[in-house]
Amino acid sequence: MKKFIVSLMFIINLICAQTVTDSLFAHYHLSGNTVEITFTDITAAIQGTENGSVAYGDYDSDGDLDILVTGDTGTGYISTIYRNDNGVFTAINDGLPGTAFGSAEWGDYDNDGDLDILLTGMTDSEIISAVYKNEGSGIFTDINAPLLGMRYGCATWGDNDNDGDLDILMSGEHDYSPELRLYSNLGDNTFAEIALFFSDAVPLFRNSSLKWTDYDKDSDLDIIITGATWDVENAFIYRNDGWIFTNIYAGLTGVCYSSVDCADYDSDGDTDIIITGSDFSSTVFTSKIYRNDGYDVFTDISAGLIGVHRGSGRWGDYDNDGDPDVLISGYDGAAPLTKLYRNEGGDVFTEASVAVPHVMYGSASWFDHDNDNDLDIFLNGTAASKSKVSGIYSNNTLVKNTKPLPPSVLNVNFTWQNTFATWNGASDSETLQPGLSYNIELMLNGKTIRTSSSDTANGYRRITGTGNLGQNQMSYNILPLKLPLLPMEEAKNIVTKIQSVDNCYAGSMFAVSDTTFVSDTLEVSSKNIMLPSDYLSWEYVYPDSILNYQVQIDDNANFDSPLNETVSLPSKKITQSGKALFFNLALNELTNFDSLLNNEIYYWRVKPVYKNSKRVTNFTGNSLSFIYDPIYSAPSPVSISVEGNYVTLTWGIGKEAGKGLLYNIYSSDDPYAVFPAGWTLLISNLNATEWTVRSTAAKKFYCVTAGGAGK
């Protein structure tokens, strides 16, 4: 039904158009109920390359998408930004090193509102990986991030730890060895490598492709990775389980020389996958669509796409009917090709005619270069003539996309552990509601802590793609979002802005919530009575961003003269509860442990110290108290009463009143027996001060001892 409506709209528009000019009709013809759409080369003056990368982003915030192109021109390597001036593309003097056999991607890593660059690959003299900060006016500065140089792979931005800024995941080859590296954004133009923990062997892949996506909609980013470990091709999905990535063994066909892309092609509210590539020997070529059926199950829908490698498979709704179609380019074993497949619904994809060059060793992808509300094609690579091409092909459809409506009923709520935003799902004239993704921008006390990479005044998307939240669809059409934990400051004003994004990557206006609140601090826990080996525990958040923890212990609740302890991260015990991590510090690990006094009441609190010195925190306001290793006095007085066949013992609790005492009761026929070896334990850890036991004919002697938990 959806395709028929689109065709009817076309017929009406076509009749109207013929009264103005007959030339429009040459660009269209009807095929059943479907409109065939042509693409026109705008003859953009963009250098042809192969073995490179292309990225779209509005780096100068002027309301149109610019292009970053890398690769081999045949006479040298380039990394060139082409500024979009109303559809005219002009190379700027960006100062970037020419690269090939790598990747390029836009992203606002410093949350300052403009797009920066992540660049990898080979230059004329070395292998590099670098972050270039957008200084404005077309100037990009290498921040000298300590990244491992990488080629024959991919590098991509993603907020791995949900702290609001973009981290870096990289795979590929360095020094002829396959690699996988994760670098955490520490703020203040600083990145640091952090350990990656996997449920099985770390996937070290080259000739690879990477994609962050929240396939299970639990508000953290999972990893899709393809490529070769030496001579074995692979394709895996790793579920983000907080501190470990778990291979779900999704059954994807292993590929190298590959690409991977994600979209909800069936509008059922979850992320589906397209992968392209070949086996290591380049004899079997693959292009497959995997439908996400939930519960970690992905199904090959046998879409009938032609297999390619050294190219790309990209989702995009080119015909504005609301569902993503597929654009494929690459080498099929015989020749370069570029193919367009129209999504007909019901897992059916039909090849559509597209008069653009066939390319390999490059890519073909979607972006709206002229802001006319349809997706155009950019492609580059090696053509059948062996020439290197780059071209923009404008979409000639008369059926235009409309922007989605913004989410409604936006509410932001806060708990001790998380911040939640909820809203009613948005709607769109083309994309079905479950297929919409969402994009968020957060401001804390006037500072952006997570950027949407959109113009928040009008919703314009400065990067082509889905929103940074994914879909996050839940039941009853209510969408909950788990926002990053916030720095521990007293008063917080948080401005939450959320927009919806359709399958043409158009963004709605933003829904806005502006709230001031006082949040709780880190969750802390300890026992009421602490032995030397017992733990002080607290939440372990942002571990890659933290330099150390500061712990204070004092016998005064005001912490007038506390014991101060600096606690380094790697040396202590960490436990996990669900997806939350907790840091555990035993009392006997304290430097001043010997100064603690038995039976004394102590108070303790903790705060993290961030590697970024500009990120200020306070000590936890919810300080706890404990009694340290009490020396217990004997229960007194102990009295015995006999009634019939029962003996009842009663006793007083002595000076440890209110300290959580537990009691043990023993008996013996011999009052001179060695205690406790010669005595029988009748009951342990009794928390009452009275106990009754059935008596026997023989005379019995009883003993009551006092202790605390663990004593």
Secondary structure, 3 states (H helix, E strand, C coil): CHHHHHHHHHHHHHHHHHCCCHHHHHHEEEECCEEEECEEECCCCCCCCEEEEEEEECCCCCCCCEEEEEEECCCCEEEEEEEEECCEEEECCCCCCCEECCCEEEECCCCCCCCEEEEEEECCCCEEEEEEEEEECCEEEECCCCCCCCEEEEEEEECCCCCCCCEEEEEEEECCEEEEEEEEEEECCEEEEECCCECCCCCCEEEEEEEEECCCCCCCCEEEEEEEECCEEEEEEEEECCCCEEECCCCCCCEEEEEEEEECCCCCCCCEEEEEEECCCCCCEEEEEEEECCCCCEEECCCCCCCEEEEEEEEECCCCCCCCEEEEEEECCCCEEEEEEEEEECCEEEEECCCCCCEEEEEEEEECCCCCCCCEEEEEEEECCCCEEEEEEEECCCCCCCCCCCCEEEEEEECCCCEEEEEECCCCCCCCHHHCEEEEEEEECCEEEECCCECCCCCCECECCCCCCECCCCHHHEEEEEECCCCCCCEEEEEEEEEEECCCCCECCCEEEEEEEECCCCCEECCCEECCCCEEEEECCCHHHEEEEEEEEECCCCCCCCEEEEECCCCCEEEEECCEEEEEEEHHHCCCHHHCCCCCEEEEEEEEEECCCCCCCCCCCCCEEEEECCCCCCCECEEEEEECCEEEEEECEHHHCCCCCEEEEEEECCCCCCCCCCCEEEEEEECCCEEEEECCCCCCEEEEEEECCCC
